[in-house]
Each structure stands twice: as structure tokens, then as C-alpha cells.
Amino acid sequence: MHFFWGLAVWRGGPFLGQSAKNAPDPAFGVVLMALGAGIVGIGWSVAACLILAGRSLVRRKRYLFCMVVAGSICLVCNPLGTVLGVFTIIVLMRPSVRQLFGVQ
């Protein structure tokens, strides 16, 4: 939404009955587009890390990466992300699981 709103501001169209003299600066549109694209890029990166961590858990590889992703997903401000991260850390800290990963 921010990206397309920024694109409209950058192209210079009047908004909601505004006159051309009251139109926002085109640089504001570029900032909005960068903000929108950055937020989407961060979301895709987090999703890719979660997928890679899930595959690593199944294959019992990359123990430290799985711990880092589990810790970072705790920062997601929704109950599912926090619960998922906390329980993943709890399970990964078990000695039997550490042994399956080959970590001492």
C-alpha cells in the first residue's frame, strides 16, 4: 500500500480533490516507495529464514542458525510467533536434541 501510494505521489497526480499547488513533493513519494519496498523485503527475508530453519530442523543441521531464528521470531509481536519461538528454544536446549544435531 505504501509503495503504490508513493508511486502516485511521485507521479504527481492530485489526491482527493487537491489542487496541483497543494500536491505533495515528489521526493515524499520516493521515500514512501522505499519504505514500502523495504518493509516487504524484510518480510520476505524473515519468511525465507523461517523456511530454511524449518528445513534445517527436519534435517537436524545448522543448530546455531535454528536458535538464532527461534530467538528472532520471539520479537514478532503476535502470540503465534512468540509461542513458536519460545517452544523452539525450549526443545532445542534439551540434551537429547543437541545430541541429534551433533552439538556438545
Secondary structure, DSSP 4 states (H G I P E B T S, - for coil): -HHHHHHHHHHT---TT--GGGPPPHHHHHHHHHHHHHHHHHHHHHHHHHHHHHHHHHHT--HHHHHHHHHHHTTSSSHHHHHHHHHHHHHHTSHHHHHHHT--
